[in-house]
């Protein structure tokens, strides 16, 4: 199956929680990957998001180890929107 990955940065000005994280994460900029799978239907094709992952710790944190934590794309969107309004 053919797929693709898109990369974004999520900014949090305050500490935040996401369902896939074991603990509250500190404020900062975080790399986020979205995996997409191709969906074919007759003569048309498109992509459907099959997974989202956040890189922990944040970009500015110096660490020898980074974890890719599976997260809900909808939960991430809500958390980013909430952080932007605070």
Order of alpha helices (4+ residues) and beta strands (2+ residues): beta-beta-beta-beta-alpha
